[in-house]
Amino acid sequence: MGTRRRRSALALTAAAATLALAACSSGSGSSSQAKSGSTTSTAGTSVAGAPSWCGSKKVSFALLDGFGGNSWRVVTTAAGKDEASKCPSVTNYSYADGQGNTQKAISDIQGMVARGVKAMVVFPDAGQAVLPALTSAFKAGVVTVPYRDFPGGTAGANYTAYIASDPTRDAMNWANWIKTNFPHGANILFLSGPPGNTQGTTEHVELTKDLPGPAYKFLGDSPFTVTNWDPSLSQQVLTADIAKYSKIDIIVSDFGPSLVGALPQFDKSGRSIPALVASDGNSLSCFYEDNKAQNPAFKLMTVATGNDNVRLAVDYAVAKATGGVVPSSTTFEAPVFEDSVSHQPHGVDCQKSLPGDIYLSAQMPGSQQAQLLKK
């Protein structure tokens, strides 16, 4: 999910003005939180009144993005800063945005080391290109924690730990929903990002394992139909697939909001929008509410889009740097967020009074996210 945010930043910004690209809820945040290392090891000591991962050693902390210029990153950055603020031992907070420039992202890492930062969490959008800088920071004694996009290398040799997301879990949740609601099989169109992205290929392995043929038939390209997570390309792709396939029962998308502008193509073709399993977004939820009555086959299930992956990364880095209790988990597991059929953990929740490009599966309340986007 990480790299797609950079590739689709301009498209997301434009879409937000008209369709709202994020999931809606009451504005108080999701009641179902993702697993974020709450089960902890016994090592370390904590500051009284602070979270267990907050130790007593005073440290400076930095959060770095390879690219920070869209709503998903704005919310995620704010979540990371909020998490760090829970530990009084973090005496100084810094942030750097690589602006999609690999050399700047490298320079930002090097600059934080030169400033004496003791712990850093890094979204390594450029992947292995920033691995030497991460390794240099780690060897200089900085607690170095990349997250979400894998930079290569090995924990303990190139960085302190890598905090991963779990695309396999997402695919399992999607597959379980599909088996429950389409027990006799279905024609499935799976859409993901750029060619070869590890998120999409990992999800495809799990989906095809859990949904075997011939009952479940995967349409389109293998391992997935390429959209670059770009709303414009998604519309082109879906238009072509609607013309090519007379029966599409389910669309699986690992970035659901990018489809909002594309789904009306079904109506133009005289067909109902099919069931959609995806990651959440307010515009997607509101689009469902606006169109479900006219589309009898339209069902929606989403998993959390993962802004709070950063919170686990912050917990881990701060714990290692301050001497707190280190989370035992290095994997962020996003929960199911919405289900229009079972209403578990709750139904589709659209907040039309809030912007589309907010993510109400996140811990941060939607109203607070909306304020961030006004800045």
N, C-alpha and C positions, 0 to 999 in steps of 0.2 A: 504493500500500500504506500510505502514511502516514496519510491521514485515516481509513481504516478502523480503525486501531488505537485511535483515540479513540472512535469510534462503538460499537465492540464491546468496550470494556474490561471492563465488568461481566459481559457474557456470557462472555468469555474466562476470566475469573477463576472463574466458576461451573463452566464446562466443564472447566477444568483439574483440579478436584477429583475428577471422575469419569472423564474420558476422556483427559486429557493432550493438550494442544494444541500439539505441536511435534515436529519430526523427531528420530529417534533415531540415535545412532551409538556409537562406542566410548567416547565421553566425552573424546576427545582433539582434537575439532574436525574439520572437514571437511578431507580431503586435497586436494580440488580447490577452490582459492581463486578468487574472482571477480577479474576484471581490475580493478585499482584504481590505474591510472596508473603502473605499474611502469616503463613506457617514458617517460623523462623528457627534458626539454629540456636544453640545455647551459648555460643561464643559471644563475647562482647558485653559491655555494660551500657546502660542508658541513662540519659538525663531525666531526673524526676519530672513528671508532668509532660514529657515529650514522647513521641513515638519510640518504640523499642529500637529502631534503627538509628536513632540520634544519640551518639556518644558524647563524651564530655570534651574531647579535644577540639580546640577552635580551628576552623579551616576557612579558606576562601574557596568558592565553588563557581564553576562556569558551565553554561549550557550553550552548545554550538550546533547550528544547523548548516547543512550544506546548501539548503535553499529554504528560506522562510517566508516567501512572498505569496501565500494564499491563505484562505480562511482556516483550513485544516491545521496548517502550521501555526497560525496565530493562536488558535485555541490550545494546541498542544504545547507551545512555548509557555503560555500563561499557566497551564497545568503544571509544567515542570517548575516554574518559579514559585507557584503556590505550594508545591510539595516541599521544596527546599526551605521555604519560610517556616515550616512546622518545626524545624530544628534550630534552637537558639545558638547552637555551636557553629552554624554557618554565619560567619560574621561579614562576609562580602559576597555578593552575587554579581556575575557578569554574563553577558550574552553576546554572541556574534552570529551574524547571518552571512553565509558564504555566497548568497545571491546567485546560486547556480554556477558559480565560477570555481572550478576545481582548485586553481592556484590560490584563490582567496581563501577557500576552505582550509587548505594546507597552511597558509600563512596565519589564519586565525588560531589554529591549534598551536602552532609554534609561538605565536604572540602570547597566548595564555600561559604557556610554560615560562616564557621570559618574564612575565608579570608576577610569577610566583604562585599561581593558582595551585591548590593542593589536590583538587578533585575536579574532573570534568566528565560530562555526559555529552556524547557526540552522535548526531544523526549523520552517518557517513553516506550521503547521497552519491558521492563519486565512487563508492565501493573501494576496490583494492588500490585505487590511485592515492587514497589518503592513508593507506596502511603504514607506509614508512613514517609519516608524521605521528600517527597514533603510537607506533612502536617507540619512537624517540621520546615522546611524552612519558610513556610507561617506564622506560629505562631511566628517565630523569627523576623518577620517584613520584610522579603524579598518578593518583588513582584515575585510571582512564577506562571509561565504560561506553563503548559504542552500542547503539541499540537499533532495532528494527530492520535496517538494511545491513546485510552481512558484509564486512569489509575484507574477508579472508583472514588468514592468520589463525593464531591459537591463543586462547586465554592463558595467562601466566607467562607467555613468551612475547606477545605483541601488545597486549592490553590486559587489564585486570579481569574483566569479564565481558561477555557479549550478552545483552538482554534481548532475546528474540521475541518475535510474535509467533503465533502458532497457526499457520494456514491449514495444517492438517485438521486441527480442531474445528476450524470454520467449515471445512469441507465435510467433516463428519456430521456437524449440526445440520448443514444443508441436506445431506443425503438422508439423514433420519427423518427430516420433515418430508422429503419427497417420498420416501417409502411409506410413511404414514398416510399421506394424502393422495398418493398415486400407487397403491399397492400392486396393481396389475401391470405396471410399466408406463413408460412415457417417452416422448421424443424431447430431447434436452439439447438446448443450445447453450454452450458455455463460452462466456466472453471474459477476457482478461486484458492485460496491458500490452506492453511491448513484446516482440518476439523473444521467446526464451526466458522471460522473467521467472525467477525461481518461485515466486508466490504462486503464479498460475500453473506452473508445471507440477509443483507439489500438490496443489489442490486437485489437479486432474488425476494424479495417481490415486488419491484417496477416493474421489468420486467414482472412478471407473471400478475400483475395488469393491466399494459399497453398493454400487448400482450396476450389477453385471447384465450383459446382454443374454439373450436377445430381447428380453422384456424392456430393458432400458437402452435406448438407442441415442448415441451422441451424434448430433448433427454438426455440420461445419468442419472447420479445420481441426487437426489434432496437434498438440494437446489442447489448444483452445483457439477461438477466433480472436484475432488481434484487433484491439481498439485503441491501444496506447493510453487507455483511460481518458480519452479525449471525447467530449460530447459530440463534436462535429464528426469525427471519424465513426463514433458509435452509431450516429444516424445513418451514415452512408452504408455501414456494414449491415445494420438491421434492415434497411430498405432492400438491400440485395438478398438477404436471407429470407425475408418474407416472400419475395418473388420466387425464390428457389425452392422453398419448402412449404408444401401445402398444409402441413400439420406441425406446429410447434407447441408443445404442451407446457414447457417450462423453460424459462431463461435463468441461467445462473450467472451472476456478475459479482466479481470481487470489488467493484466500486459502483454500487447501485445508483448514486446520484448522477453519474455520467449518462444514464439512460433516459433521464426525464424528457429531454428534447427528442429522443428517438422513438419512444413508445407510441406516440400518436400515429406513426406510420401504419400500425395495425388497423386503426380506424379508417385511414385513407384507403386501405385495401379491403375494407368491408369485413374485417375479422376482429374478434374479441382479443384484447390484450391477454396474453396467457399468464399463468402463475409466474411469479418472480421471487427468487431467493437471492439475497444480495447482502451487502453491507449497508448500514443505515444512513439516512440523510433526510433532513426536514423537507426538502423539496420533493423527495421521493414519497414520503409519507403523505404529504399534502396532495401530491398528484394522485395517489391512490384514492384518497377520500373524494377528490373531485371527479374521479372517473370510474369508480367501482360499480355504480348503478348501471352505467351503459355498457359495462364489460363483464358479463356473467362468469367468464373463466378467470378473471383477474383476482388472484390471491397474492398476498405479500407476506414474506417472512424475512427478517433481517437479523444479522449479527452486529454487535457493536463495532464501529469503524476503527476504534483503537487509539483514540487520543491519549488514553491513560497508560499506554505502554511506557510513556516517559516517566510516570510516577514510580514504577518499579525500578527503572534505571536510576533515578535520583535516589531512591531508598538504598539501593545497593552501593552506589558510589559514596554517598554520605556516610553510610555505616562503616565502610572500609576506611574512610579517611578520618572519621571521628572516634572510632573504636566502639561503635554501636553494635547492636545485634544484626548480623548480616542475613538478609532474606535467604531462605533455602532454595527458592525457585529462581531460575534465570530465564523463565519463559512466561510471557504475558498471555493469558488465555482469555480471549474475548467471549463473553456470554451471548446467548440468544437475546435479542432485544425486543423484537416485535413479532407477532403472529396473528394474522387477520382471521385465522380459522379457530385456533384453540384459545386465543387471547392470553396465552401464557408465554413469558411472564406477564405480559399485558398486550392489549391489542394495538393496532396502528394508532399512533398518537401524533396528530398534526396540530401545530401551533401557528396559525396563519398570522398572528400578531407579531411573530418573530421572523427574522430573516431566514431565508432558505439555507444559506451556507453556514449553518451551525449544526452541532452534533450532540443531540440530547441523550445519546447513550453515554456521554462523558459524565464524570463526576461533577464537573463545573456546571452550575445552573445555566439554562438557556438564556435567561435574561442577562446574566453576566457575560456570556459569550457575545450576545448582541451588542453590548456596550463596548467590548473590545474591538469589534468590527467597525465601529463608528470613528475610531481614533485614526 
